[in-house]
């Protein structure tokens, strides 16, 4: 053993840089992110053809809130009701999902493992990010450069930011290179 150790280079002072391309670096750095998605060929066959229900516009949401407020004010004036006696409707998780602001199309309907409405609302609320562009719910799918990425059903909702979408694009390019090369 001593002979093998003695044969090692004695005076090595130069550093050697190992070049890593962007795709490989992205693939290596987003291991946990990749674990949230499945992206095999079977997804294309199973993917529902209808996208998620259209998002409500800000104007529609504003008008709904305005109608609720006007109704409350009419009731209060008419019957002299105090604010403690009026119970407003709690929001649902569907109302909490923000509109898609990206160029990605979200396909499929949510497949919640947790069926409790309150839990689902909490998970969607917790996933909201100010920089988020598109929200994926468990079981929903986005197609990035022809490669489908489905959020696993056991995963929590994820609000994808521009950085996350870029990582998905790099992963799609890497997979396209593997398929063609």
N, C-alpha and C positions, 0 to 999 in steps of 0.2 A: 504494500500500500504506500509505503514511504517513497518508492521509486516513481510511482505515478504522480504523486504530489510534487516531487522535485522537478518533473518535466513540464510543469505549467509555465506559461510566460512570466518572466521575472519583472521586467520594467515596462508595464503597459500604462501609458499616461494618456492615450488618446481615447476620446469618447466616440462611440459609434451610435449615430442616430438611426432609429428604425422608422422608415416612412410608413404611415398608415393613412390610407385614403379616407375621405369623408364618410363613405358608405360603411366601411368597416368600423370606423370610430363610432358612428351613430349606432350601429348594430351592437357594439360592445357596451356602449354607455347606457342603453335604454333597455336593459334586461327585464326589469320589473314592468316597464311600460309594454314591452312585447308580450309579457305573460298575461295581459288583460284581454288579448285578442286571439281569435282563431282565424286562420286564413288559408284553408285548404280548398281544393277544387270542388268539393262537395257543396260548399256554401253557395256557389253560383246556381247549382241545380235546386237547392232548397230555398233560395231567396224569394220572399214574397214579392209579387210584381207591384203591389200598391205601396207607395211611400206613406210615411207617417201623416196623420191628419194635418191639414194646413194650419199654420200658426195663426193665432189671433193677432191682428194688428194692434198697434198702440192705441189707435183711435177707437177701435172696438172695446178695448179694455177700459179706456177712459170713459166712454159712453156708458158702459155697464156700471162702473163705480159712481158716475154722476147720477144714474137712475136710482141706484141704491140710496145715495145721499138725499136726493130729492124726495124719495118715498119716506125716508126717515124723518125729514123735516116736516113733510105734510102730516105724518102721523103725530109727531110731537106737538105741532100747532093745533091739530084737531082734537086730540085727546089729552093734551097736557101730560105726555109720557116723559118720564125722565130717561136719561141715556142708559142707566143701569137696567132698565126694563126691556130694552131692545137688544136682541141677540143677533148680530150680523153673521152671515154665512162664512164659515172658515174656508180658506183656499184649499184646493185640491192639488195633487202633484202635477196634474195636467196643466193647471194654470201657472205653476211655478217654472215649467220648462220654458226657457227663453227661446225666441225665434232664431232660426238658423241664419247666421250672418256670414257664412263661408260659401265657397263654390262647391262644396261636397254635398251630395244628395244622401239623406238619411233614409234607409229602407228598412221595412219590417216594423212589427209592433213589439212593444216591450214584453219580455217574458220574465216577469218578476218571480224570484224564488220566495221572497217575502211578500205575502199577500195582504198584510195589514196596511190600510191606507195611511195611517199616521206614520208608520215606519217609512213607507215609500216617500211621503212628503218630507220627512226629515232627511232622508238620503239625498233627494233632489236638492233640497235647500243647502245641505252641507257641501254638495258638489259644485255649487255656483261659484264662479270666479269672475272678477271684473274684466279680466282680459280674455275670457272665454268667447269663442265664436260659434261653436256648435256643441250641443249636448247629446251624448249617446246614452241611451238607457240599456239595461241588460237585454241581450238578445237582438239589439238593433245592429245594422250594418252600414258601413260606408264603403264605396268603391274608390280607391285611390290609384290612378294610372292603370286601371283595368284589374287591379288586385283587390279582392274583397277582404275587408277586415270587420269581423263580427265581434262585438263586445260579449264576453262570456256571460252566461246567464247568472252565474254565482257572483259576478263582479258588481260593484256599486256603480251608480251612474258616474259618468266622467264628462266634464265640460272642457272640450278640447280648445286650447289656445293656438295661436299661429305657430308657436314653437312645437307643440304636439303634432300639428298637421304636417309641419316640415319633417318631423321624425317619421311619420307614417309614409310620407312621400319617399324618403330615403330608403325605408324598409321595402317599399314597393319596387323601387328601382333595383335594389339588391336582389329581390326575388325574381324580377324580370331578367336580370343578368344571369341568374342561375338557371332559369328556364330556357333562355336562348343560347347560353354558352355552355 
